[in-house]
Amino acid sequence: MARYSTEMNGNSIDHEYGPFFEMARERNVIFYYVGYFSQNIIAAMSDAVRLQLTVSGVDGSTRRKLFSSFVEMAQNIVHYSSDALTPPTQDTNQLRHGSVCICMVQDRYRLMCSNPVAITRVGQLRAALEPLRTMTLDQIKQAYKETMRAEAPQGSKGAGLGFLTVARDASAPLEYSFQPIDADPVSTMFFLTATI
């Protein structure tokens, strides 16, 4: 078991955690959540992420980028995950499954998310993400400004800014992939990684 000590009211307190805590610490995991997402859960997680990044000593600019990208990825899960506890027709108070993780890899922050999506959305996701991988930062910023002025794309539950926001804040091209789900032939698992 992993152990660490903290001090409270002048007294040293020993804490003991199992192998998951130890593995997360060895891999420099700052935040990890897997489960159902809702707007309320995102708000609570956002508070925890903001505090964790502050306590970890992350500089202001990097903290802002990480936080902004985290919120966009979590919102994407709420809007588009195909694993939902709420009916597809319900537009508010949605509850959908996915995961997010923030960790350190070679002095850079890596923000990852995953969630199942309908196979019919794969082409749309590729069309949105692939151009961002080759665009310069100036091109991404210009596309962001143009999207802000334009109407929301049809079928979008936001303004179409999510991936642009994450790409704008990333220090390397976004990485994404799809993995079939044997138990659900009409869905695929969508993975997105941003390096900040």
N, C-alpha and C positions, 0 to 999 in steps of 0.2 A: 504494500500500500504506500502511496505517496504521502508525505507529511510536509507540512510547513507550519510556521509559527507566526502569529500576529500578536499585537499588544493592545489590550483594552483596559482602560482605567489603571494603567501601570502594571497590569498582570499579563504574563505571557500565556497565550492559549495555543495549544497544539491542535492542528486540524489533520484529519486523515481522509484521503480520497482514494477511490479505486483506480483501476488501470486506465479508464477512459480519461480521467483528469490528467494522469501522468502522460498519456499519449498526446493529448491536446497541448500540454505544456511543452513537450519535446518538439512538437511541430509548430510552435509559436502561434497557436490559435488564440485570437483575441475575442472573437464572438462566434457562436455557432447556434443555429436553431433549425430544427426540422419539425414540421407539424403543420397545423392549419393556420392560415394568415387571414386577418380581417383588418379593417382600418384601425380598430381599437388596439389590436395586437401590434400592428406596425407602430402606432404611437408609443406604446409601452416599450417596445424594442428600441425605438429611436432614442428614447431617454437613456436606456441602458448603454447603447452604443456610444452616444455622445459623451456620457460620463466615463466609460471605459477608455475611449480615445484620449480624453483629457487627462485622466489618471496615468495613462501609459506614456504621457509626455509627447504625443504626436503634435507636430507644429501646426499652427493655425490653418495654413493653406492646404496642407495634406489632409487635415481633419475635415475641413469643409468639403473637399473632393470625395473623401471616403464616405462621409455622411450623406452627401447628395446622391452618390451612386448607390449606396445602400438603400435609400428610400425609393429610388427609381426601380431597382431590382425587386424590392418587396412589393411595390405597387403592381409591377408586371405580373407577379404571381397571383395577386388578388384579382386582377382583371382577366388573366388568360389561362391559368392552370385548368386543365380539364378534369382534375380530381376535386370536385366540389361537394360540400355538404348542403349547400343551398341550391335551389332549382336554377337552371340556366336562364330562365326568364326573369329572375330576381336581379335588379340592377343596383340595389343598395344592400348594405350589410352582408356582402358576399363573404363566404368562408371557403377558402381554397387551399389545397395542400402544396407544399414546396419546401425548399431549404435554402438558407443563406449561411455563408461562412466568411469571416475576415481573418486573415492570418499574415504572418511575415514570412517572406521567402527571399533570402539573399538581400536584406536591407530594403526591400520594397514590399508594399502591402498588396496582397492579392485578395480580391473580393470575388466570391463565387456564388452562383445561385443555380438551382435546378428545380424543374417542375414538369409534370406531364402536360403535353399539348396535343390537340387533335392533329392527326397526320395531315389533314387538309390545310393546316396553318404553316406547315414546314416551308413551302415555297415563299409565302409572304415573309416569314422570318428571315430566310436566306436573302431575299431581295432587299430587306431593310438593313441587314448586318454586313453583307459582303462588301458593298461599296465603302462602308466606314473603315474597313481594314486597310484600304489603300489611299484614303484621303489624308491630306495634310491637316495639321491642327487648324490652320487658317481656313481651309475648305470646310472643315467640320463646324467652325464658329460661324461661317457664312451661311451654311445650311441650317444651323440652329436659328439664326436671325430670320431667315426666310420662312422657316416653319412656324416661328412665333407669329408672323404676320398672316400666315395662311390659315384657312379653315382646317379643322381636325379632319384627318383622313376618314373615309367611310369605313365603318366597322371598328374604328379606334375608340377606346374608352377614355383616352386622354387626348392630348393635343398632338401626339406623334413625336414628342420630344424625348421620351425615355432613353432610347438607345443613343440618340445624339448627345444627351447630357452625360451618359456614362462614357462615351467615346471622347467627348471634350475633356473630361477630367482624367482620362487614362494616360499613362506615360508610354504605353505600347499598344499595338493593335489589339482589339477585342478578340477573344477566342471563343468559339462556340462549337457545339456538336449536338448530334441527335443519336439516341440509342433506342432501338426497338424495345417494347415492353411485351414480353411473351404472354403475359396474362391479359393484356388489353391490346388487341390487334388494331384498334382504331386510334390509338394514341402512341406517342413516342416521348421519350424523356429528353427534355431540352436542357442543355448545360451552357452557361454563359460565365466567362471569366474576364475580369478587368484587373489590370496591374496599375496601381497608383503610385 
